């Protein structure tokens, strides 16, 4: 694996090649490193301008001392860059949005759409939805293959599962994370019960008790990849008898969402209505891409 430049600026061809290679394998990490590089360059130019504004010619000033000063400024700029709350965080978020890695504003669904029925009805909307940010569509594209594989094993429409993943994760903005900040890749909010033998992530979440929201710590399943999350969701739906009505819903979005709520998948009393609306949005995004 090529190593990203961490002790200096990516000014030579080898460092730039390593950054490009990492971008192909891990776009988010590459975006953060590129943002750090931008901040370091900015800081170096800022230090250079400050020195130029207060420059005084001395007896011992020469080309060697100037070079030493420039090298010192470069090292200071690199040491300043990438700190929490710094400029690089803002740059990284912007880069991730431009690369389609971080969702921006998500299309809103009007309440009238919550009464929609079958997938055929939803796939033929009477009006186009305006997509304010391509990151929402990127979420749909990103998980399409995993959702189709889960559809083959469960019979649940891939679009319905992508929509549920979008609803549970806030289109990827509210990922379940480990204590170290790494993603648990749990897109469906599946909790780690007594039968779960895999890794877990403990997070504070909102649960509804007697219709009232309460914050509490819960244990969630953790996966090596988002695809594993889709596969485990499909296995859960097909292995638990209480979800039989979910499987029987076929292409009816409202029946699918309602069956999930009645089976106790979520405690939110408006879960079915919210999920039905997100399914409509997902189908419209797929139609726009197609």
PADRENVEX-379979 format. One record per residue: x, y, z of N, C-alpha, C, O in turn; residue number from 1. Coordinates in steps of 0.05 Angstrom, whole numbers, plus 5000, padded with zeros to 4 digits. Example, Ala and Ser with C-alpha at 12.3 -4.5 7.8 and 13.67 -1.06 7.14 Angstrom:
// PADRENVEX-379979
ATOM    nX    nY    nZ   caX   caY   caZ    cX    cY    cZ    oX    oY    oZ    k
ATOM  5264  4886  5156  5246  4910  5156  5264  4934  5156  5285  4934  5169    1
ATOM  5257  4955  5142  5273  4979  5143  5258  5001  5157  5268  5023  5161    2
//
This chain:
// PADRENVEX-379979
ATOM    nX    nY    nZ   caX   caY   caZ    cX    cY    cZ    oX    oY    oZ    k
ATOM  5017  4976  5000  5000  5000  5000  5018  5025  5000  5036  5027  5016    1
ATOM  5012  5044  4982  5027  5068  4982  5021  5085  5007  4998  5085  5016    2
ATOM  5042  5098  5017  5038  5114  5041  5033  5143  5033  5046  5154  5016    3
ATOM  5014  5155  5047  5008  5183  5042  5029  5200  5055  5040  5193  5076    4
ATOM  5036  5223  5043  5055  5241  5056  5044  5253  5082  5023  5265  5081    5
ATOM  5058  5249  5104  5048  5258  5130  5067  5278  5143  5059  5291  5162    6
ATOM  5092  5280  5133  5112  5297  5146  5119  5321  5129  5136  5337  5137    7
ATOM  5107  5325  5106  5113  5347  5089  5092  5351  5069  5071  5338  5070    8
ATOM  5097  5370  5051  5077  5376  5030  5080  5357  5007  5102  5349  5000    9
ATOM  5058  5350  4994  5058  5332  4971  5067  5347  4946  5052  5351  4928   10
ATOM  5093  5355  4946  5103  5372  4925  5118  5357  4903  5123  5368  4882   11
ATOM  5125  5332  4908  5139  5316  4888  5121  5296  4876  5099  5290  4886   12
ATOM  5129  5285  4853  5112  5267  4837  5105  5242  4852  5083  5231  4849   13
ATOM  5123  5231  4868  5117  5206  4883  5096  5211  4904  5078  5194  4907   14
ATOM  5097  5233  4918  5077  5239  4939  5050  5244  4926  5029  5234  4936   15
ATOM  5049  5258  4903  5024  5263  4890  5013  5237  4879  4988  5233  4880   16
ATOM  5030  5219  4869  5020  5193  4859  5009  5177  4881  4988  5163  4878   17
ATOM  5021  5178  4905  5011  5163  4928  4984  5174  4936  4966  5158  4943   18
ATOM  4980  5200  4935  4955  5212  4942  4933  5204  4922  4911  5198  4930   19
ATOM  4940  5204  4896  4920  5195  4876  4913  5165  4880  4890  5158  4877   20
ATOM  4933  5149  4886  4928  5120  4890  4910  5116  4914  4892  5099  4913   21
ATOM  4914  5131  4935  4898  5128  4959  4869  5138  4954  4850  5127  4965   22
ATOM  4866  5158  4937  4840  5168  4930  4823  5147  4916  4799  5146  4920   23
ATOM  4836  5129  4901  4821  5108  4887  4813  5086  4907  4792  5074  4903   24
ATOM  4829  5082  4928  4822  5061  4948  4805  5071  4970  4786  5058  4978   25
ATOM  4812  5094  4981  4798  5105  5004  4793  5135  5000  4809  5151  5010   26
ATOM  4772  5143  4986  4768  5171  4979  4766  5189  5003  4777  5211  5002   27
ATOM  4753  5180  5025  4750  5197  5048  4777  5204  5061  4782  5227  5068   28
ATOM  4795  5184  5064  4821  5188  5076  4837  5207  5058  4851  5225  5068   29
ATOM  4835  5203  5031  4850  5220  5013  4840  5248  5014  4856  5267  5012   30
ATOM  4814  5252  5017  4802  5279  5018  4813  5293  5043  4819  5317  5042   31
ATOM  4815  5279  5066  4825  5291  5090  4854  5299  5087  4863  5320  5096   32
ATOM  4870  5281  5074  4898  5287  5070  4902  5311  5051  4919  5328  5056   33
ATOM  4886  5312  5030  4887  5334  5011  4880  5360  5025  4893  5381  5020   34
ATOM  4860  5359  5042  4852  5383  5057  4874  5392  5075  4879  5416  5078   35
ATOM  4888  5373  5088  4911  5380  5105  4933  5393  5089  4946  5412  5098   36
ATOM  4937  5383  5064  4958  5395  5047  4951  5423  5039  4968  5441  5039   37
ATOM  4925  5428  5033  4916  5455  5026  4920  5474  5049  4929  5497  5046   38
ATOM  4913  5465  5073  4916  5482  5097  4946  5488  5102  4953  5511  5108   39
ATOM  4963  5468  5098  4992  5472  5102  5003  5493  5082  5019  5510  5090   40
ATOM  4994  5491  5057  5004  5510  5037  4994  5538  5044  5009  5558  5042   41
ATOM  4969  5540  5053  4958  5566  5061  4974  5578  5084  4981  5601  5084   42
ATOM  4980  5561  5104  4995  5571  5127  5023  5579  5119  5034  5598  5130   43
ATOM  5035  5564  5101  5062  5571  5092  5063  5598  5078  5080  5614  5083   44
ATOM  5043  5603  5061  5041  5628  5047  5035  5651  5067  5045  5673  5063   45
ATOM  5019  5645  5087  5013  5665  5107  5038  5673  5123  5043  5697  5127   46
ATOM  5054  5653  5131  5079  5659  5145  5099  5674  5127  5113  5692  5137   47
ATOM  5099  5667  5102  5117  5680  5083  5109  5710  5080  5126  5727  5080   48
ATOM  5083  5715  5079  5074  5743  5076  5080  5759  5101  5087  5782  5100   49
ATOM  5077  5746  5125  5082  5760  5150  5112  5767  5152  5119  5788  5161   50
ATOM  5129  5748  5144  5158  5754  5145  5165  5776  5125  5182  5793  5131   51
ATOM  5152  5776  5101  5159  5796  5081  5150  5824  5091  5163  5844  5085   52
ATOM  5127  5825  5105  5117  5850  5115  5135  5863  5136  5136  5887  5139   53
ATOM  5149  5845  5151  5165  5855  5173  5195  5851  5168  5211  5850  5187   54
ATOM  5202  5847  5143  5230  5839  5136  5249  5863  5142  5243  5886  5136   55
ATOM  5272  5856  5153  5293  5875  5157  5319  5862  5148  5325  5840  5156   56
ATOM  5335  5877  5132  5360  5866  5122  5381  5867  5144  5386  5888  5155   57
ATOM  5393  5844  5149  5413  5842  5170  5440  5835  5159  5443  5827  5135   58
ATOM  5460  5837  5175  5488  5832  5167  5492  5803  5158  5508  5798  5140   59
ATOM  5477  5785  5171  5482  5757  5166  5461  5745  5147  5460  5720  5143   60
ATOM  5444  5762  5135  5424  5752  5116  5438  5743  5090  5453  5759  5079   61
ATOM  5432  5719  5081  5443  5709  5055  5424  5688  5044  5403  5683  5057   62
ATOM  5430  5677  5021  5413  5657  5009  5409  5633  5027  5387  5621  5028   63
ATOM  5430  5625  5041  5427  5601  5059  5408  5607  5082  5392  5589  5089   64
ATOM  5410  5631  5094  5392  5637  5116  5363  5639  5106  5345  5631  5120   65
ATOM  5359  5650  5082  5332  5651  5070  5320  5623  5066  5297  5618  5071   66
ATOM  5338  5605  5055  5329  5578  5051  5321  5565  5077  5301  5550  5079   67
ATOM  5337  5569  5098  5332  5558  5124  5305  5568  5135  5290  5553  5147   68
ATOM  5300  5594  5131  5275  5605  5140  5251  5593  5126  5231  5587  5138   69
ATOM  5254  5590  5099  5232  5578  5084  5227  5549  5093  5204  5541  5094   70
ATOM  5248  5534  5098  5245  5506  5107  5231  5506  5135  5214  5489  5140   71
ATOM  5239  5525  5152  5226  5526  5179  5197  5533  5176  5180  5521  5190   72
ATOM  5190  5552  5158  5162  5559  5154  5146  5535  5144  5124  5531  5152   73
ATOM  5159  5519  5126  5146  5495  5115  5139  5475  5137  5118  5464  5138   74
ATOM  5159  5471  5155  5154  5451  5177  5133  5461  5196  5117  5446  5206   75
ATOM  5133  5487  5202  5113  5499  5220  5085  5496  5207  5066  5490  5221   76
ATOM  5084  5501  5181  5058  5500  5168  5047  5471  5169  5023  5467  5174   77
ATOM  5064  5452  5165  5056  5424  5166  5047  5416  5194  5027  5401  5197   78
ATOM  5061  5426  5214  5054  5419  5242  5028  5432  5250  5013  5421  5267   79
ATOM  5021  5456  5239  4996  5469  5245  4972  5456  5231  4950  5455  5242   80
ATOM  4977  5445  5207  4955  5435  5191  4943  5409  5202  4957  5393  5214   81
ATOM  4917  5406  5198  4903  5381  5206  4894  5379  5235  4885  5358  5244   82
ATOM  4897  5401  5250  4889  5400  5278  4858  5402  5280  4845  5415  5263   83
ATOM  4846  5390  5300  4817  5391  5303  4806  5419  5304  4818  5437  5317   84
ATOM  4785  5424  5289  4773  5450  5288  4787  5470  5270  4779  5493  5268   85
ATOM  4807  5460  5255  4822  5477  5237  4809  5480  5210  4788  5469  5204   86
ATOM  4823  5495  5193  4814  5500  5166  4811  5474  5150  4793  5472  5132   87
ATOM  4828  5454  5155  4828  5430  5139  4801  5415  5142  4792  5402  5123   88
ATOM  4788  5417  5165  4762  5403  5169  4741  5415  5150  4725  5400  5139   89
ATOM  4741  5442  5148  4722  5455  5129  4728  5447  5101  4709  5441  5085   90
ATOM  4753  5447  5093  4761  5439  5066  4754  5410  5060  4743  5404  5039   91
ATOM  4759  5392  5080  4753  5364  5076  4723  5360  5072  4715  5344  5054   92
ATOM  4706  5373  5087  4677  5370  5084  4668  5379  5056  4651  5367  5044   93
ATOM  4680  5401  5047  4673  5411  5020  4682  5392  4998  4667  5386  4979   94
ATOM  4706  5381  5001  4716  5361  4982  4699  5337  4981  4693  5326  4960   95
ATOM  4691  5327  5005  4674  5303  5006  4647  5308  4993  4637  5290  4979   96
ATOM  4636  5332  4996  4610  5338  4982  4614  5338  4952  4598  5327  4937   97
ATOM  4636  5351  4943  4641  5352  4914  4647  5325  4902  4641  5320  4879   98
ATOM  4658  5307  4918  4664  5280  4909  4640  5261  4913  4642  5237  4905   99
ATOM  4618  5271  4925  4595  5255  4929  4598  5235  4952  4585  5214  4952  100
ATOM  4616  5241  4971  4621  5223  4993  4605  5230  5018  4600  5213  5035  101
ATOM  4596  5255  5020  4581  5264  5044  4555  5277  5035  4556  5296  5019  102
ATOM  4533  5266  5043  4507  5277  5035  4503  5306  5043  4511  5314  5065  103
ATOM  4492  5321  5025  4484  5349  5032  4455  5349  5037  4444  5330  5049  104
ATOM  4441  5370  5030  4412  5372  5035  4397  5349  5021  4404  5342  4998  105
ATOM  4378  5337  5034  4364  5314  5024  4336  5323  5015  4323  5339  5028  106
ATOM  4327  5314  4992  4301  5322  4982  4279  5317  5002  4278  5296  5015  107
ATOM  4261  5336  5005  4238  5334  5024  4215  5320  5009  4211  5324  4985  108
ATOM  4200  5305  5025  4176  5292  5014  4151  5304  5026  4149  5306  5050  109
ATOM  4133  5312  5009  4108  5325  5019  4091  5304  5033  4091  5280  5025  110
ATOM  4076  5312  5053  4059  5293  5068  4040  5277  5051  4034  5254  5056  111
ATOM  4030  5289  5029  4011  5275  5011  4023  5250  5000  4009  5231  4993  112
ATOM  4050  5250  4997  4063  5227  4984  4064  5203  5003  4070  5181  4994  113
ATOM  4058  5207  5029  4059  5186  5048  4037  5165  5044  4038  5144  5056  114
ATOM  4017  5171  5028  3995  5153  5023  4001  5136  4998  3984  5120  4990  115
ATOM  4025  5138  4987  4032  5124  4963  4031  5094  4968  4036  5085  4990  116
ATOM  4024  5078  4947  4021  5050  4951  4043  5034  4938  4065  5031  4950  117
ATOM  4039  5023  4915  4058  5004  4903  4082  5017  4891  4083  5041  4887  118
ATOM  4103  5000  4886  4127  5011  4874  4122  5021  4846  4134  5040  4838  119
ATOM  4103  5009  4832  4096  5018  4805  4085  5046  4806  4092  5062  4788  120
ATOM  4069  5052  4826  4058  5079  4828  4080  5099  4835  4080  5121  4824  121
ATOM  4098  5091  4853  4119  5109  4861  4139  5114  4839  4151  5135  4838  122
ATOM  4143  5094  4822  4163  5097  4801  4153  5115  4779  4169  5123  4761  123
ATOM  4128  5123  4779  4117  5140  4758  4106  5165  4771  4082  5169  4771  124
ATOM  4123  5182  4783  4113  5206  4797  4101  5226  4777  4109  5227  4754  125
ATOM  4081  5241  4787  4068  5260  4770  4085  5285  4765  4080  5300  4746  126
ATOM  4105  5289  4782  4123  5312  4778  4151  5304  4787  4155  5286  4803  127
ATOM  4170  5319  4776  4198  5313  4782  4205  5324  4809  4195  5344  4818  128
ATOM  4223  5309  4824  4233  5319  4849  4259  5334  4843  4275  5325  4827  129
ATOM  4262  5357  4856  4287  5373  4852  4308  5363  4871  4303  5363  4895  130
ATOM  4330  5355  4861  4352  5344  4877  4372  5366  4882  4387  5373  4864  131
ATOM  4373  5377  4906  4391  5400  4911  4420  5392  4914  4437  5410  4913  132
ATOM  4426  5367  4918  4454  5359  4922  4458  5330  4912  4442  5313  4918  133
ATOM  4479  5327  4896  4483  5300  4883  4491  5279  4903  4491  5255  4896  134
ATOM  4498  5287  4928  4506  5267  4948  4484  5248  4955  4489  5225  4962  135
ATOM  4459  5257  4954  4436  5240  4960  4435  5218  4939  4431  5194  4945  136
ATOM  4438  5225  4913  4438  5205  4892  4462  5187  4894  4461  5164  4887  137
ATOM  4485  5198  4904  4509  5182  4907  4505  5160  4928  4515  5138  4925  138
ATOM  4489  5165  4949  4483  5145  4969  4468  5122  4956  4474  5099  4962  139
ATOM  4449  5128  4939  4434  5107  4925  4452  5091  4907  4451  5066  4907  140
ATOM  4469  5104  4892  4488  5090  4874  4507  5073  4890  4513  5050  4882  141
ATOM  4517  5084  4912  4538  5070  4927  4529  5043  4937  4545  5024  4938  142
ATOM  4503  5040  4945  4494  5016  4957  4476  4999  4938  4463  4980  4947  143
ATOM  4476  5006  4913  4459  4992  4894  4466  4962  4892  4449  4945  4893  144
ATOM  4492  4956  4888  4500  4928  4885  4494  4911  4909  4484  4889  4907  145
ATOM  4500  4922  4933  4495  4907  4958  4465  4903  4962  4457  4881  4971  146
ATOM  4449  4923  4955  4420  4920  4958  4409  4900  4938  4391  4885  4945  147
ATOM  4419  4899  4914  4410  4879  4895  4417  4851  4903  4402  4832  4899  148
ATOM  4441  4848  4915  4448  4821  4925  4430  4813  4948  4421  4790  4950  149
ATOM  4423  4832  4966  4404  4826  4987  4376  4821  4977  4362  4805  4989  150
ATOM  4369  4833  4955  4343  4828  4943  4341  4799  4933  4320  4786  4935  151
ATOM  4363  4790  4921  4363  4762  4911  4360  4742  4933  4348  4720  4928  152
ATOM  4370  4748  4956  4368  4728  4978  4343  4731  4995  4335  4713  5009  153
ATOM  4330  4755  4994  4306  4759  5011  4280  4764  4996  4259  4760  5006  154
ATOM  4282  4774  4971  4259  4781  4956  4249  4809  4961  4230  4818  4948  155
ATOM  4261  4823  4980  4253  4851  4985  4265  4869  4964  4289  4866  4958  156
ATOM  4249  4887  4952  4260  4905  4931  4284  4920  4941  4285  4931  4963  157
ATOM  4305  4921  4923  4330  4934  4931  4325  4964  4938  4337  4974  4957  158
ATOM  4307  4977  4924  4301  5005  4929  4290  5009  4957  4296  5029  4971  159
ATOM  4274  4990  4967  4262  4992  4993  4284  4990  5015  4284  5004  5035  160
ATOM  4304  4972  5010  4325  4969  5030  4344  4993  5030  4353  5002  5051  161
ATOM  4350  5004  5006  4366  5028  5005  4352  5051  5019  4365  5066  5034  162
ATOM  4326  5053  5015  4311  5074  5028  4311  5070  5059  4314  5090  5073  163
ATOM  4309  5046  5068  4310  5041  5097  4337  5048  5108  4340  5059  5130  164
ATOM  4358  5040  5093  4385  5047  5101  4389  5078  5102  4402  5088  5121  165
ATOM  4377  5091  5083  4379  5121  5082  4364  5133  5106  4374  5152  5118  166
ATOM  4341  5122  5112  4325  5132  5134  4339  5127  5161  4340  5145  5178  167
ATOM  4350  5103  5165  4362  5096  5190  4388  5112  5194  4395  5119  5217  168
ATOM  4403  5117  5173  4429  5130  5175  4429  5159  5168  4450  5172  5168  169
ATOM  4405  5170  5162  4404  5198  5154  4420  5203  5128  4434  5222  5126  170
ATOM  4416  5184  5109  4430  5185  5084  4461  5185  5088  4476  5198  5074  171
ATOM  4469  5170  5108  4498  5167  5114  4509  5189  5132  4533  5188  5139  172
ATOM  4493  5208  5140  4503  5230  5157  4503  5222  5187  4517  5235  5202  173
ATOM  4487  5202  5195  4486  5195  5223  4496  5166  5226  4481  5149  5237  174
ATOM  4519  5161  5217  4530  5133  5219  4534  5125  5248  4542  5141  5265  175
ATOM  4529  5100  5254  4536  5088  5280  4567  5084  5280  4578  5072  5262  176
ATOM  4580  5095  5300  4609  5094  5301  4619  5081  5327  4606  5081  5347  177
ATOM  4643  5070  5325  4657  5060  5348  4668  5083  5364  4667  5106  5356  178
ATOM  4678  5077  5388  4689  5098  5406  4712  5113  5393  4717  5136  5399  179
ATOM  4727  5099  5375  4750  5112  5362  4742  5128  5337  4759  5140  5324  180
ATOM  4716  5130  5331  4706  5145  5309  4703  5130  5283  4691  5141  5264  181
ATOM  4712  5106  5282  4709  5090  5257  4680  5080  5254  4667  5074  5274  182
ATOM  4672  5079  5229  4644  5071  5224  4639  5041  5230  4657  5024  5225  183
ATOM  4616  5035  5242  4608  5008  5247  4595  4995  5223  4588  4972  5223  184
ATOM  4591  5011  5202  4578  5002  5177  4551  4990  5181  4542  4973  5166  185
ATOM  4537  4998  5202  4511  4988  5209  4490  5008  5198  4483  5028  5211  186
ATOM  4481  5003  5173  4463  5022  5160  4434  5019  5168  4417  5036  5162  187
ATOM  4427  4997  5181  4399  4991  5188  4392  4993  5217  4370  4988  5226  188
ATOM  4412  5002  5233  4406  5005  5262  4400  4979  5276  4384  4980  5295  189
ATOM  4411  4957  5267  4405  4931  5279  4420  4929  5305  4445  4931  5306  190
ATOM  4406  4924  5327  4418  4922  5353  4432  4894  5357  4425  4875  5344  191
ATOM  4451  4894  5375  4466  4869  5381  4452  4856  5405  4457  4863  5428  192
ATOM  4435  4836  5399  4422  4821  5420  4439  4799  5432  4463  4798  5426  193
ATOM  4427  4783  5449  4443  4762  5462  4454  4741  5443  4474  4728  5449  194
ATOM  4441  4738  5420  4450  4717  5401  4473  4727  5383  4485  4711  5369  195
ATOM  4478  4753  5383  4499  4764  5365  4527  4758  5376  4532  4764  5399  196
ATOM  4544  4746  5360  4571  4739  5368  4592  4756  5355  4616  4752  5359  197
ATOM  4584  4776  5339  4603  4792  5324  4611  4817  5340  4602  4821  5363  198
ATOM  4626  4835  5328  4634  4860  5341  4610  4878  5346  4590  4876  5332  199
ATOM  4612  4897  5365  4590  4915  5371  4601  4943  5374  4625  4948  5377  200
ATOM  4582  4962  5372  4588  4990  5378  4567  5000  5397  4543  4997  5392  201
ATOM  4575  5013  5418  4557  5024  5438  4553  5054  5433  4573  5069  5434  202
ATOM  4529  5063  5429  4523  5091  5423  4498  5100  5438  4481  5083  5446  203
ATOM  4496  5125  5442  4472  5137  5454  4452  5142  5432  4458  5156  5412  204
ATOM  4427  5133  5435  4407  5136  5414  4381  5143  5426  4377  5142  5451  205
ATOM  4361  5150  5409  4335  5158  5418  4316  5134  5415  4313  5123  5393  206
ATOM  4303  5126  5436  4283  5105  5435  4257  5116  5446  4256  5135  5462  207
ATOM  4234  5105  5436  4208  5115  5445  4197  5095  5465  4193  5071  5459  208
ATOM  4191  5105  5489  4179  5089  5510  4152  5101  5516  4150  5124  5525  209
ATOM  4131  5085  5512  4103  5095  5515  4098  5120  5499  4084  5139  5507  210
ATOM  4111  5121  5475  4106  5143  5456  4124  5167  5462  4122  5187  5447  211
ATOM  4140  5166  5482  4157  5189  5489  4187  5183  5483  4197  5162  5491  212
ATOM  4201  5202  5470  4229  5197  5463  4247  5198  5488  4243  5215  5505  213
ATOM  4265  5179  5490  4284  5178  5512  4312  5172  5501  4314  5155  5482  214
ATOM  4332  5184  5512  4360  5179  5504  4371  5156  5521  4369  5157  5546  215
ATOM  4383  5137  5509  4395  5114  5523  4418  5102  5507  4419  5104  5483  216
ATOM  4436  5088  5521  4458  5075  5509  4449  5047  5499  4437  5032  5514  217
ATOM  4455  5041  5474  4448  5016  5462  4472  5003  5448  4490  5016  5440  218
ATOM  4471  4976  5447  4493  4961  5433  4483  4954  5405  4462  4942  5402  219
ATOM  4499  4961  5385  4492  4956  5357  4512  4937  5344  4535  4937  5352  220
ATOM  4503  4922  5325  4520  4904  5310  4540  4921  5294  4533  4943  5284  221
ATOM  4564  4911  5290  4584  4924  5274  4593  4906  5251  4595  4881  5255  222
ATOM  4599  4917  5228  4606  4901  5205  4632  4912  5192  4640  4935  5197  223
ATOM  4644  4895  5176  4669  4903  5162  4664  4921  5139  4682  4935  5130  224
ATOM  4639  4920  5128  4632  4936  5105  4602  4941  5104  4587  4927  5116  225
ATOM  4593  4962  5089  4565  4966  5085  4551  4942  5072  4528  4936  5079  226
ATOM  4565  4928  5054  4553  4905  5041  4545  4883  5061  4525  4870  5059  227
ATOM  4562  4880  5082  4556  4860  5103  4530  4868  5118  4515  4852  5127  228
ATOM  4526  4895  5121  4502  4905  5134  4477  4897  5119  4458  4888  5130  229
ATOM  4478  4901  5092  4455  4893  5075  4450  4863  5077  4428  4854  5079  230
ATOM  4472  4847  5076  4469  4818  5077  4457  4809  5103  4440  4791  5104  231
ATOM  4466  4821  5126  4456  4814  5152  4426  4822  5155  4411  4808  5167  232
ATOM  4419  4845  5144  4392  4854  5144  4374  4834  5130  4352  4827  5140  233
ATOM  4382  4825  5106  4367  4806  5091  4364  4780  5106  4343  4767  5106  234
ATOM  4386  4771  5119  4385  4747  5135  4366  4749  5159  4351  4731  5166  235
ATOM  4365  4773  5171  4347  4778  5194  4318  4776  5185  4301  4764  5198  236
ATOM  4312  4788  5162  4285  4789  5152  4274  4761  5145  4251  4754  5150  237
ATOM  4292  4744  5134  4284  4718  5125  4285  4696  5147  4274  4675  5144  238
ATOM  4299  4702  5169  4302  4682  5190  4282  4686  5213  4279  4668  5229  239
ATOM  4270  4709  5216  4252  4715  5238  4223  4714  5229  4215  4729  5211  240
ATOM  4207  4696  5239  4179  4693  5231  4163  4719  5234  4144  4724  5219  241
ATOM  4170  4736  5253  4155  4760  5257  4157  4779  5234  4141  4798  5231  242
ATOM  4176  4775  5216  4180  4793  5193  4168  4781  5167  4173  4791  5145  243
ATOM  4152  4759  5170  4140  4746  5146  4123  4766  5130  4123  4765  5106  244
ATOM  4108  4783  5144  4091  4802  5130  4107  4822  5114  4098  4832  5094  245
ATOM  4132  4828  5124  4150  4846  5109  4157  4833  5082  4157  4846  5062  246
ATOM  4163  4807  5083  4170  4793  5058  4146  4791  5040  4149  4792  5016  247
ATOM  4123  4788  5052  4098  4784  5035  4089  4811  5023  4071  4810  5006  248
ATOM  4100  4833  5031  4091  4859  5021  4098  4863  4992  4085  4879  4978  249
ATOM  4118  4848  4982  4125  4850  4954  4134  4878  4947  4152  4890  4960  250
ATOM  4122  4890  4926  4129  4916  4917  4112  4938  4928  4113  4961  4918  251
ATOM  4096  4933  4948  4079  4953  4960  4094  4968  4982  4099  4956  5004  252
ATOM  4102  4992  4977  4119  5008  4996  4105  5012  5022  4117  5010  5043  253
ATOM  4079  5019  5021  4065  5026  5046  4061  5000  5063  4064  5002  5087  254
ATOM  4055  4978  5050  4053  4952  5065  4079  4944  5077  4080  4934  5099  255
ATOM  4101  4948  5062  4128  4941  5071  4135  4957  5096  4143  4945  5117  256
ATOM  4131  4983  5095  4138  5000  5118  4119  4995  5142  4128  4994  5165  257
ATOM  4093  4991  5136  4075  4985  5158  4080  4959  5171  4077  4956  5196  258
ATOM  4088  4939  5156  4094  4912  5167  4119  4914  5185  4120  4900  5206  259
ATOM  4139  4930  5177  4163  4933  5194  4155  4945  5221  4165  4936  5242  260
ATOM  4138  4966  5220  4131  4979  5245  4114  4960  5263  4119  4958  5287  261
ATOM  4095  4945  5251  4079  4927  5267  4095  4904  5278  4089  4893  5299  262
ATOM  4117  4897  5265  4134  4875  5274  4153  4885  5297  4167  4869  5309  263
ATOM  4153  4911  5302  4169  4921  5324  4198  4928  5316  4215  4929  5333  264
ATOM  4202  4933  5290  4229  4939  5281  4240  4964  5293  4263  4966  5301  265
ATOM  4222  4984  5296  4230  5010  5308  4209  5019  5328  4186  5010  5327  266
ATOM  4217  5036  5346  4198  5046  5367  4185  5072  5360  4167  5081  5374  267
ATOM  4194  5085  5339  4182  5110  5330  4154  5106  5321  4149  5090  5303  268
ATOM  4134  5119  5333  4106  5114  5325  4100  5123  5297  4079  5114  5285  269
ATOM  4116  5140  5285  4112  5149  5257  4132  5136  5238  4136  5147  5216  270
ATOM  4144  5114  5246  4165  5102  5230  4155  5094  5202  4168  5100  5182  271
ATOM  4131  5082  5200  4121  5073  5174  4116  5096  5155  4124  5094  5132  272
ATOM  4104  5118  5165  4099  5141  5147  4126  5153  5138  4128  5160  5114  273
ATOM  4145  5156  5156  4170  5168  5148  4185  5150  5128  4195  5160  5108  274
ATOM  4185  5124  5132  4199  5106  5114  4186  5106  5087  4199  5105  5066  275
ATOM  4159  5106  5086  4145  5106  5060  4153  5131  5044  4157  5129  5020  276
ATOM  4156  5154  5057  4164  5178  5043  4193  5176  5032  4198  5185  5010  277
ATOM  4211  5163  5048  4239  5160  5039  4240  5140  5015  4257  5144  4997  278
ATOM  4223  5120  5015  4222  5101  4993  4215  5116  4967  4226  5111  4946  279
ATOM  4195  5134  4969  4187  5149  4945  4211  5166  4935  4216  5167  4911  280
ATOM  4225  5179  4954  4248  5195  4946  4269  5178  4933  4281  5186  4912  281
ATOM  4274  5154  4944  4295  5136  4932  4288  5128  4904  4305  5127  4886  282
ATOM  4262  5121  4900  4254  5112  4874  4256  5135  4853  4263  5131  4830  283
ATOM  4251  5159  4862  4253  5182  4844  4283  5187  4838  4290  5194  4815  284
ATOM  4300  5184  4857  4329  5187  4852  4338  5166  4832  4354  5172  4814  285
ATOM  4329  5141  4835  4337  5120  4816  4326  5126  4788  4340  5121  4769  286
ATOM  4302  5137  4787  4290  5144  4761  4306  5166  4747  4310  5166  4723  287
ATOM  4315  5186  4764  4331  5208  4753  4358  5197  4742  4368  5206  4722  288
ATOM  4370  5178  4757  4396  5167  4749  4393  5149  4724  4411  5147  4707  289
ATOM  4370  5136  4722  4366  5116  4701  4363  5128  4673  4360  5113  4654  290
//
